[in-house]
Amino acid sequence: MLQVTFIRENKEEVIKRLAKRNMDAKDLVEVVIALDEKRRTTQAELDNILAESNKLSKDIGALMKSGEKAKAEILKEKTTQFKGQTEELKETLSTVTEELQVELYKLPNLPAEIVPFGKTPEENENIFEEGEVPVLFEGALPHWDLIKKYDIVDFELGTKITAPGFPVYKGKGAKLQRALISYFLDKNIDAGYQEFQVPHLVNEASAYGTGQLPDKDGQMYHDAKDNLYLIPTAEVPVTNLFRDVLVNENELPILCTGYTPCFRREAGSWGAHVRGLNRLHQFDKVEIVRIEHPDKSYEALEGMVEHVKGILKELKLPYRVLRLCGGDMGFASALTYDFEVFSTAQDRWLEISSVSNFETFQSNRLKLRFKDKEGKNQLAHTLNGSSLALPRVLAGILENYQTPEGIVIPEVLRKYTGFDIIN
């Protein structure tokens, strides 16, 4: 959530920077400023009346002590009037504050200066590419045919017990999935991240805290009875560990990692781009989250990018890094880098990670602050990244490592799988 003080003092800059998202924010910004003005005016009136009421109470007490009861009774009538005005102003203030909050929730984060203009994924900037695309043998298959051939993932069983988009991993497929999770977690822990196991359901405050609500309300699975949400990413519960927390500056940075299943209703229909493991309603992901000092968050972001690069280099998968344009960025992000693995059998790039800096957007919602050297409370910066999302990494491994004899397991994973080929 953008800070209302910043919006009020930098109205034109806010409108200009949100235009990079292809958003005409002028009217919404004006509404926010008008509501904030009404809130501040109402608060000032309330403060004045409360101050007057307190003064009257002291005067009444003094008059009663001195025996001037008649004068005290006159002043008591004024306090009754003040009480009515106070209740009215409190009600107005509560309503206006709530209206302001609703409007603020509609504003996405401001893109960083480096974010390119653009409306579609095709306008993202390709800033890095590494890895050799393997030349596959004649008759090589896409992963959705490979998983049937080797009986390692079963979509029909998932549909039977749940619905489309909920696969069942079997045998060596399940073991490879577990191997990837363990490998990713170990890499993150070795890089200084502390592992957390977190709930897979969160309350409404948590979903608002990281920006999933109200922006992605229709894309989240919701248990209406208990008003809980299935998580779309471990970012939500892990970042909310620090909601309403005040840390000391010397505790920064805070590095966290966690594995969770993720649930999203956005999977879409069956087709070439959503077939097989390309897009699911439930999938596994290992996440990294950082709480950073504002002066160091962009240095930390670059470090996260290098960390993910290192994992993909060890897996020996061809990949590229994209800097997302304004029109393709997530609602809460100030700057996002996407990682894509090249699927040789599908002849296309598959997104497997997003690494983002949210600056103070999430921490303002979360009330996540740190006490600086001068003893002042400041909002921290939050960052997160996929390290990594499993389905498309698995698809990339199956397709790029296939041979006529079977699917060779990347060398770095063999100590986790206990086998070196799926055949």
NUBATOR-16107 format. One record per atom (N, C-alpha, C, O): x, y, z; residue in one letter. Coordinates in steps of 0.02 Angstrom, whole numbers, plus 50000, padded with zeros to 5 digits. Example, Ala and Ser with C-alpha at 12.3 -4.5 7.8 and 13.67 -1.06 7.14 Angstrom:
REM NUBATOR-16107
506604971650390A506154977550390A506604983550390A507124983450423A506424988850354S506844994750357S506455000250394S506705005750402S
This chain:
REM NUBATOR-16107
500434994150000M500005000050000M500445006250000M500915006750039M500295010849956L500675017049954L500525021250016L499975021050042L501025024950038Q500925029250097Q500545035550076Q500735038950028Q500015036950112V499575042550092V499955049250096V499805053750056V500415049850142T500815056050146T501215057150082T501255062750057T501505051750057F501895052149995F501445054049936F501625058149894F500845051149933I500375052649879I500185060049882I500175063449830I500035062449942R499825069449950R500375074349929R500255079449898R500995072649948E501555077249935E501875076449867E502265080649845E501695070849832N502005069449766N501485067149716N501575062249680N500925070749714K500355068649673K500545067449600K500395062249573K500875072249569E501035071649498E501525066049485E501475062549434E502005065049530E502485059549521E502125052749526E502275048249487E501655052149573V501285045849580V500895044349516V500915038749490V500555049349489I500165048449428I500625046549370I500455042149329I501195049949365K501665048649311K501955041549315K502015038149264K502145039449374R502465032849382R501955027249372R502135021949346R501335028349392L500825023149381L500635022649307L500375017549285L500755028049270A500635027849197A501085022549164A500915019949111A501655021049196K502095015949169K501765009049172K501945004549135K501265008349216R500865002249220R500265002549172R499834998249172R500245007749130N499685008949084N499045010249123N498495008149104N499125013849179M498565015349223M498475022949226M498945026549240M497865025249212D497705032349222D497445033049293D496855031849307D497895035049338A497735035149409A497505041949435A497395042849495A497415046849389K497265053649410K496645054049455K496675057049509K496085051149432D495465051649470D495525048249538D495295050849589D495825042249539L495895038449601L496345042149650L496205042349710L496885045149625V497335048949668V496975055049697V497065056549756V496565058349657E496185064149682E495695061949736E495605065549786E495375056249728V494915053649779V495285052249844V495045053949898V495875049149838V496275047549897V496475053949934V496425054349995V496695058949896I496915065349927I496325068849961I496395071550016I495745068749927A495145071949956A494925068450021A494755071750070A494935061850021L494745058050081L495255059150137L495065059650195L495885059550118D496405060750169D496325067750199D496425068650259D496145072650158E496035079450183E495445079550231E495465082650284E494905075950212K494315075650256K494495072050321K494265074050375K494895066750316R495105063150376R495515067550422R495395067650483R495985071250395R496415075550436R496025081350466R496135083250524R495555084150428T495135089650453T494695087150510T494625090450562T494385081350500T493955078350552T494355076850615T494135078050670T494955074050605Q495385072550662Q495575078850701Q495595078750762Q495715084250664A495895090550697A495305093350737A495385095750793A494695092950708E494105095250743E493995091050806E493835093750860E494075084650800L493985080150857L494495081650912L494325081950971L495115082650892D495645084150940D495495090650977D495605091051038D495245095750941N495085102250971N494525101551022N494555104251077N494005097851003I493435096951048I493635093051110I493425094651166I494045087751100L494275083851158L494705088151205L494675087451266L495115092551175A495525096951215A495085101851255A495205103051314A494575104651221E494105109151255E493715105551310E493615108251364E493515099351295S493135095451343S493565093951405S493315094251462S494195092351394N494655091151451N494745097351494N494755097051555N494805103151459K494885109451495K494255110951537K494305113151594K493665109651506L493045110851542L492995106351604L492775108551657L493195100151597S493175095551654S493595098051712S493395097551770S494175100751696K494605103551748K494285109751780K494305110751841K493975113951736D493645120051762D493055118151807D492955121251859D492675113051786I492105110851827I492345108351895I492055109851947I492885104451894G493165101951956G493375107552003G493265107352063G493695112651973A493915118352014A493325122252043A493345124252101A492795123152002L492195126752025L491845122952081L491625125852131L491805116352073M491475112252125M491865112652191M491565112852244M492525112652187K492945113152247K492855119852282K492865120352344K492755125152241S492675131852270S491955133352291S491815138752315S491495128552280G490805129352301G490365132952252G489795134552267G490635134352191E490235137952140E489865132752097E490005131852038E489385129552129K489035124052097K488615126352037K488575122751987K488295132152041A487875134651986A488275135651922A488065133651868A488875138651930K489305139751871K489535132951843K489605132051783K489665128351890A489885121651867A489345118251827A489495114851778A488705119051846E488155115951810E488085118651740E487915115051693E488215125151732I488185128251665I488705125151619I488565123551561I489315124251648L489845121351607L489705114051591L489895111551538L489345110551637K489175103551625K488725102851563K488775097851526K488295107851552E487865107751493E488285107951429E488125104651379E488825111851431K489275112251372K489615105551360K489715103451303K489805102151415T490135095751406T489665090651374T489895086251336T489015091251388T488525086751356T488515087951281T488485083251241T488525094451262Q488545096251191Q489185093451159Q489155090651104Q489745094251194F490385091751168F490375084151158F490645081551110F490045080751205K490015073451201K489655071251137K489865066551103K489095074751121G488725073151060G489135074450998G489145070450951G489495080250998Q489925081850941Q490495076850934Q490695074950879Q490765074850992T491325070050991T491105063450960T491465060650918T490525060850980E490285054450953E490175054950878E490335050350841E489895060650857E489755061650786E490405061950746E490465058950692E490905065550772L491545066150737L491915059450736L492245057850686L491875055650790K492195049050791K491895044450739K492255040650706K491235044750732E490905040650682E491115042650611E491255038450569E491135049350600T491345051950534T492065049850520T492225047850464T492495050550570L493205048750562L493285041450545L493685039650501L492915037150579S492955029950566S492735028350495S493065024350461S492195031450472T491935030250405T492425032650352T492565029050304T492685038650361V493145041550312V493795037450309V494065036250255V494045035450367T494665031450370T494575024850333T495015022650298T493985021750342E493845015450308E493795016550233E494055012550194E493465021950212E493405023450141E494085024850110E494225022650054E494515028350147L495185029850123L495585023350114L495945022550064L495525018850162Q495885012550158Q495665008550097Q496085005650062Q495025008350083V494755004750025V495055007549960V495245003749916V495095014249955E495365017349895E496115016249889E496375015149834E496475016549945L497195015249944L497355008249921L497845007049886L496925003449940Y497034996449920Y496984995649844Y497244990649817Y496675000249810K496594999749737K497215001949699K497295000249640K497655005549733L498255008149699L498825003049702L499015000849756L499095001049643P499674996549643P500305000249663P500315006349671P500844996449671N501484999449689N501755003649631N501585002549573N502175008449648L502495012649597L503085008849566L503515006349602L503115008349500P503685005049468P504335008849481P504335015049483P504875005249490A505525008349498A505735011849433A505465010449380A506205016349440E506425020249382E506665015849325E506565017449266E506975010249342I507285005849291I506775001649253I506944998649202I506155001349278V505634997249245V505475000149176V505325006049171V505494995949124P505344998549057P504594999549045P504184996149077P504435004149000F503735004848979F503544998748937F503974995648905F502904997048938G502664991448898G502004988948924G501834990048982G501624985648880K500964983248898K500924975648903K500514973048940K501354972148867T501284964848861T501954961448878T502474964748879T501934954848892P502554951148905P503064951748849P503664951148861P502834952848788E503294953348732E503744959548738E504264959948704E503554964248781E503954970348789E504414970148850E504724975148867E504454964348883N504944963448936N505644963548907N505754961648849N506134965548948E506824966048925E507204959648942E507244957649000E507494956548891N507924950748902N508614953248921N508974955948879N508814952448985I509434955449008I510004950349018I510584952249026I509834943849016F510354938849026F510114932148999F509534930349006F510574928448969E510404921848943E511014917348952E511584919348939E510894911148973E511454906548985E511224899448975E510644897748986E511694895148955G511544888048947G511444886148875G511184890048835G511654880248858E511614877848790E510974873848781E510834869248819E510584875548730V509974871848716V510174865148685V510504865048633V509984859548716P510194853048689P509844851448623P509274853648611P510184847748582V509884845348519V509584838448534V509954833748550V508944837948530L508604831748547L508604826848488L508654828848430L508544820548504F508524815248454F507854815348418F507364818148443F507824812448360E507204812048322E506694807748361E506854802248383E506104810348368G505594806848406G505544809048478G505164806148517G505924814248497A505884816948565A505174819448578A504824821748533A504964819048642L504264820348660L504204826348707L504664827748745L503634829848706P503484834748758P503354831148824P503204825248825P503404834848879H503374831548945H502704828048958H502694823148994H502154830648930W501504827448944W501464820448913W501074816248936W501854819148861D501894812348834D502414808248873D502314802148882D502944811448895L503454807848934L503174805249000L503334799649021L502764809249034I502504807049099I502034801049091I501974796949137I501704800549034K501294794649021K501734788649004K501614783049027K502234789948962K502684784548941K503024781149000K503084774949002K503244785149048Y503604782349105Y503174781849168Y503424779849221Y502534783749163D502054782949217D502294786249282D502314783149334D502464792649277I502734796249335I502274801949360I502354804149417I501814804249319V501314809149340V500654807149308V500624805449249V500124807349349D499474805049324D498954810549333D498744812049389D498744813449278F498244818749281F497534815949287F497104819049317F497434810049259E496764807049263E496584805349336E496024806449358E497074802649372L496954801149443L496814807449483L496374807549526L497184812849467G497074819249502G496384821949489G496064824649533G496154821149426T495474823449408T494954819249444T494444821749467T495094812749449K494624808249483K494534810049557K493964810249581K495074811349591I495014812549663I494894819849681I494664821449736I495044824449634T494934831549648T494614834949588T494004835749586T495024837049539A494774840549479A495374841449433A495944840149453A495264843649371P495834845049327P496304850249358P496074854949391P496954849349346G497434854049372G497734852049439G498104855849469G497564845849462F497834843249525F498164836449511F497854831249522F498794836449488P499104830249467P499304825749526P499394828149582P499374819349512V499644814449560V500334812449535V500404810049478V500844813349576Y501534811349559Y501634804249584Y501434802549640Y501954799949543K502014792849558K502734790549552K503114793149511K502924785649594G503564782249587G504154786949581G504254791149625G504534786249528K505124790549518K504934797849506K505344802249519K504334799049483G504104805949475G504024809249542G504224815049550G503724805649591A503644808349658A504324809349691A504434814249727A504774804649680K505434805149711K505844810949681K506194814349717K505784811949615L506124817549584L505844824249610L506214828949620L505184824449619Q504864830349647Q505144831949717Q505324837549732Q505174826749759R505444827649826R506184829549825R506414833549866R506544826749778A507254828349771A507364835649755A507804838949782A506954838349710L507004845449691L506864849849751L507214854749763L506344848249790I506174852249849I506754852249898I506944857649923I507044846449912S507604846049959S508214849749933S508554853249971S508344848949869Y508924852449839Y508844859949843Y509314863549862Y508254862549825F508134869749828F508204872449899F508524877549910F507904868849947L507954871050017L508674871050041L508894875750074L509044865850024D509744865450045D510154871150016D510574874050050D510044872649953K510404878249921K510244884849956K510694889049967K509614885749974N509424892050007N509714892450077N509964897650098N509694886850114I509964886750181I510714888050180I510984891650222I511064885050131D511784886150124D511944893450109D512494895850124D511464896950079A511564904050063A511374908650120A511394914750113A511174905750178G511034909850237G510304910750253G510134914450300G509854907450216Y509134908050229Y508934903150283Y509154897350283Y508514905450330Q508244901050382Q507614897650358Q507174901050330Q507564891050367E506974887450343E506384888150392E506474887750452E505794889050363F505174889350401F504674884450370F504634883850309F504294880950413Q503704877250390Q503104881150414Q503014882350474Q502684883150367V502144887850383V501464884850364V501434880150325V500914887550392P500244885250373P500104886450299P500374890950268P499684882150271H499494882750201H498834886550193H498604887650137H498534888450248L497944892850248L498124899150287L498474898850337L497884904850262V498004911150297V497354914950307V496864913750272V497354919350356N496764923450368N496754929550321N497234930750284N496214933250325E496124938950280E496654944250290E496894947150242E496844945450353A497354950550367A498014948850333A498354953250308A498184942450332S498804940350299S498774941350224S499254943650193S498194939650194A498114940450122A498134947850101A498404949550048A497854952250144Y497904959450131Y498614961850142Y498864966250107Y498954958850192G499614961250211G500124960950155G500534965450149G500104955650115T500594955050060T500324957249993T500674956949942T499694959449991G499434962449929G499024957749886G498824959649831G498904951449909Q498484946949869Q497754949349869Q497404948749818Q497534952149925L496864955049928L496934962649931L497394965249962L496474966149899P495904963549860P496064961949788P495634959649750P496694962949767D496874962449696D496724955649666D496474955249610D496874950249702K496804943549674K496254939549708K496314933449716K495754942849729D495204939649767D494914933649729D494824928349759D494774934449665G494454929149627G494924923449609G494694918149586G495574924349618Q496054919149599Q496254914649658Q496604909749648Q496034916349718M496214912549778M495644907949799M495064909749795M495824901949821Y495324897449849Y495144899849919Y495574901149960Y494494900449931H494254903649993H493784898950030H493304896450002H493934897850094D493484894250139D493034899350174D493244902450222D492424900150148A491984905350173A491784904250246A491684909050283A491714897950266K491484896550334K491964899450387K491754902550435K492614898250377D493114900750425D493464906950400D493904909650435D493284909350341N493594915150310N494354914450307N494724918950328N494574908750280L495284907450271L495424906250197L494984904050159L496034907650176Y496234907150106Y496804902150098Y497294902350135Y496744897650048L497304893350030L497844897749998L497694902049956L498464896650017I498994901249995I499164900249921I499204894549897I499264905749884P499494905349814P500254904749810P500514903249756P500604906049865T501324905849869T501534906249942T501174909149983T502114903349959A502364903650027A502544910850048A502624912250107A502604915249999E502734922350014E502234925050064E502414929150107E501604922950059V501074925850101V501184924050174V501244928650215V501194917650193P501294916150265P501984918050290P502054920250348P502514917150249V503184918550274V503274926050287V503544928050339V503054930250241T503114937550251T502694939750311T502894944250348T502104936650320N501664938550375N501914936350443N501634938250494N502454932450445L502774931050509L502984937650542L503054937950604L503084942750501F503354949150526F502824954750526F502994960550533F502194952850520R501664957950524R501644960750595R501674957050644R501584967450600D501554970950664D502184969750706D502154969550768D502754969150673V503384967950707V503844973950700V503894976950646V504174975750755L504684981050754L505354977750769L505454975050823L505804977950720V506464974950730V506994980450738V506874986150717V507544978750766N508104983350771N508504983250706N508524978150672N508804988850690E509174989350627E509724984050622E509854981550567E510034982350678N510584977350676N510334970250664N510734965650655N509674969250665E509384962650649E509304961650573E509194956050551E509374967050535L509294966550462L509954964650430L510474966650455L509944960850375P509354958150342P509104951750375P509474948350410P508464950250364I508164943950387I508024939750325I507664941950280I508294933750323L508234929350265L507834923050283L508004919650331L507314921650245C506874915950259C506774911850196C506784914450140C506684905350205T506494901050150T505984895950175T505964894350234T505574893550129G505074888650148G504784885150087G504734887950033G504604878850097Y504264875050046Y503524874550063Y503354873250121Y503084875550014T502374874350023T502064872149956T502334873749903T501514868549960P501094868249900P500754874949890P500654878749938P500584876549828C500274882949812C499624881549774C499584876749735C499124885649785F498464884549757F498214890749721F498194896149749F498044889949657R497804895549617R497234893349572R497264888049541R496724897549569R496144895849529R496224898049456R495774896849416R496784901149439E496874904449374E497114899749319E497314902149266E497104893249330A497454888749284A497214889249212A497624888549166A496584890549200G496354891349131G496184884749097G496194879449129G496054885049033S495814879148996S496394875048968S496974877348968S496234869048946W496734864548918W496944867248850W496524869348810W497594867148836G497844869448772G498594869048771G498904866748819G498894871148716A499624870448707A500014873848762A500524871148784A499794879748784H500184883548833H500014881748905H500374883848951H499494877948916V499304876148984V499294868548993V499054866049044V499544865048944R499504857748944R500014854748993R500534857749006R499854848849019G500314845349063G500474849349126G500024851649160G501124850149140L501354853649199L501424861149189L501634864649235L501254863549130N501364870649115N500964875249161N501204880649179N500374873249179R499964877449224R499484873049264R499114869049236R499514873849330L499124869449374L498744873549426L498894879349438L498234870249456H497884873349512H498254872149578H498204876249624H498614866649583Q499034865249641Q499734863349617Q499804859049574Q500234866549646F500924865049628F501374866549687F501184870049733F501984863749684D502464864649738D502964870249721D503144871249663D503174873749773K503644879249762K504054880449825K503804879949880K504694881849815V505134884049869V505244891549861V505414893849806V505164895249915E505164902549912E505734905349955E505924902350006E506004911049934I506454914849977I506154921749989I505884924849944I506214924150051V505934930550072V506484934350111V506844931350151V506544940850098R507034944850133R506704951150162R506284954250130R506894952850223I506714959150254I507354963350256I507844961350287I507344969150223E507964972850211E507914980150233E507374983050236E508494983050247H508544990250256H508424993550188H508674991050137H508044999050186P507895002250121P508515003950080P508485003850019P509065005550113D509675007350076D510015001450042D510435002349999D509814995350062K510164989450037K509724984549998K509954979249978K509084986449988S508624981549959S508764979949885S508664974349863S509004984949847Y509134983449777Y509784979549767Y509844975649720Y510254980549811E510854976249812E510644969149829E510904964349800E510184968449877A509934961849896A509564958549838A509624952549828A509174962449801L508804959849743L509284956749692L509164951349666L509824960349678E510314957749630E510634951349657E510774946749619E510734951049723G511004944949754G510534939049746G510744933449735G509874940349753M509374935049744M509374932549672M509314926549659M509444937149624V509474935249554V510084930649542V510024925549507V510654932449570E511254928349561E511164921549594E511414916549568E510814921449650H510694915049685H510294910249641H510464904449635H509754912749611V509334908549568V509724906449506V509674900749483V510134911049479K510564909249422K511004903249439K511084898649399K511284903349500G511734898049521G511394891249523G511694886149505G510764891149545I510384884849548I510264882149477I510364876249465I510054886549432L509914884249363L510554882149327L510544877749284L511104885349345K511744883449315K511944876449338K512204872549298K511824874849402E511974868149427E511524862849396E511734857249385E510894864749383L510434860149350L510584859349275L510324854849242L511004863949250K511204863849179K510604864349133K510534860749083K510154869049151L509574870449109L509684877149074L509894881949106L509544877549009P509604883948975P509064888849000P508484887049003P509264894849019Y508784899549048Y508944906649027Y509484908149001Y508464911049038R508564918149027R508234922049083R507794919549118R508454928349091V508184932749142V507874938749107V508184941949065V507254940349126L506884945949097L506754951249150L506584949649207L506834957549131R506604963049174R505904964849149R505814966949092R505414964049193L504714964949172L504554972249159L504774976649195L504154973349107C503924980049091C503344981849138C503074977549173C503164988149139G502644990649185G501984987049178G501644985949228G501804985149117G501154982049106G501134974649125G500584971749127G501714971649139D501724964449154D501914963049227D501954957349247D502034968349265M502244967449335M501654965849380M501084967649366M501804962349435G501304960949486G501094967249522G501454972249522G500504966949552F500184972749584F500634975949637F500664982049642F500984971749677A501354974349735A502084975849720A502434978749762A502314974049660S503034974449646S503244981449623S502874985049589S503864983349643A504184989349616A504654987549559A504764991549514A504934981549561L505384979049509L505394971449512L505484968549566L505294968249455T505274960849452T505724958249397T505724960949341T506104953049413Y506474949249364Y506154942349358Y506064938949408Y505994940349298D505734933649285D506284929249257D506694931449217D506294922949280F506734917849251F506324913149209F505774911149228F506584911449150E506244906749107E506734901349085E507304902749067E506494895049086V506884889449061V506654887748991V506054887948976V507124886048947F506924884248879F506734876948876F507124872548894F506134875748854S505874868948844S506014866948771S505694869448725S506494862448762T506704860648694T506144856948657T506034858248598T505804852548691A505284848548659A504684852948639A504354851648589A504544858048680Q503984862548665Q504204868548622Q503784872148594Q504864869548618D505144875048580D504874881848605D504674886048566D504884882648672R504644888848701R504954889748770R505204885048801R504924895948793W505174897648859W504624896748911W504044898548899W504804893948969L504334892849024L504554896749085L505124896049108L504114900949112E504284904749172E504344900049232E503904895849244E504904900649269I504994896249327I505154900149391I505214897149444I505234906749386S505374910649447S505244917949434S505354920549379S505004921349486S504964928649487S505324931049550S505204928349604S505754935949542V506124938749599V505964946249601V506084949849552V505684948649658S505404955349660S505614959249722S505734956349776S505664965849713N505734970449769N505074974249776N504834977249727N504784974049836F504144977549847F504244984249882F503764987849895F504884985849897E505034991949935E504604992149998E504604987350036E504244997650011T503844998150072T503104996350061T502694997150107T502934994050001F502234992849985F501914987750032F501374988950059F502244981950041Q501974976950087Q502074978950159Q501624978050200Q502654981650176S502794983250246S502324988650273S502184988750333S502084993050229N501604998050251N500934994750270N500614996750319N500734989650232R500134985850250R500244981650312R499814981150356R500844978750316L501014974150371L501184977750436L501184974750489L501334984250430K501604988050487K502254984650511K502364983550571K502684982950463L503334979950475L503854985450476L504004988450424L504134986750534R504584992550541R505234990350575R505284985050606R505734994750569F506354993750606F506535000250640F506355005650617F506884999750696K507105005650733K507815007350710K508275003350719K507905013250682D508555015050655D509025017450711D508845017450770D509635019450692K510145021350741K509945027450782K510185028350838K509515031550754E509275037550790E508665035950834E508405040450867E508455029650833G507875027750874G507215028950841G506695028250873G507205030850776K506585032050740K506345025650707K506745021550684K505685024850704N505395018950671N505315020350596N505025025350576N505565015750555Q505505016350482Q505225009950453Q505305004550482Q504885010550396L504635004650361L505215000950329L505645004050296L505234994350337A505744990250304A505554989050231A504984990550211A506014986450193H505864984150125H505784976550126H506154973150161H505304973950087T505214966750081T505364964550009T505214968149961T505654958550003L505804955649938L505624948249940L505614945149994L505474945349882N505364938149880N505534935449812N505564939149763N505644928949810G505784925749746G505634918349748G505654915249802G505474915449691S505384908249685S506074905049678S506474907149636S506194900049719S506854896949718S506814889449730S507114886949776S506444885949689L506084888049629L505384885049627L505204881149672L504984886849576A504344883649564A504464877049528A504824876849478A504154871649552L504354865049529L504064862749462L504424859749423L503424863949446P503134860549388P503514861749323P503654857049285P503694868049310R504024869449246R504764867749247R505064866349195R505074867849307V505754865349313V505754857849297V506174855349260V505264854349326L505194847149313L505074845949238L505374841349209L504644849949208A504504849249136A505134850349096A505274846749048A505524855449115G506154856849080G506654851149086G506984849449037G506694848149145I507154842549156I506934836549113I507334833449079I506284834949116L506034829149078L506164829949004L506374825148971L506054835848977E506124836848905E506844837748884E507054834848833E507234841548921N507924843048900N508404837348915N508934836748883N508224833048963Y508664827548982Y508444820848954Y508724815648973Y507954820848909Q507724814448881Q508224811648831Q508534815348793Q508274805148832T508694801448785T508284795448760T507754794048789T508504791948708P508124785948686P508084780648740P507624776548740P508564780748788E508554775748841E508144777748902E507964773548943E507984784048908G507604786548965G507784793648982G508134797048944G507544796049039I507664802949060I508234802949110I508174800149165I508794805949092V509374806249135V509254811349190V508994816849177V509434809749252I509344814249309I509944819049312I510514816749308I509834825649318P510404830249326P510864827849382P510634825549435P511504828449371E511994825749418E511904828349488E511984824649537E511734834749495V511684837849561V511104835049602V511084835849663V510624831749569L510034829049603L510114821649622L509694819049659L510624818349597R510654810949605R510734808749677R510484803349696R511074812749718K511134810749788K510464811249824K510374808149877K509994815149796Y509324815749825Y508854810349799Y508434807749836Y508914808649734T508454803749704T508664796649720T508234792249730T509324795349722G509554788449730G509554784549665G509714778649665G509384787749609F509414784649543F509644789949493F509574795949505F509904787649436D510164792449387D509804792549320D509994796049274D509264788449316I508874788449254I508164786149268I508044781849311I507694788849232I506994786449232I506894782749168I506934785649114I506764776149172N506664772049112N506154766649124N506004762749079N
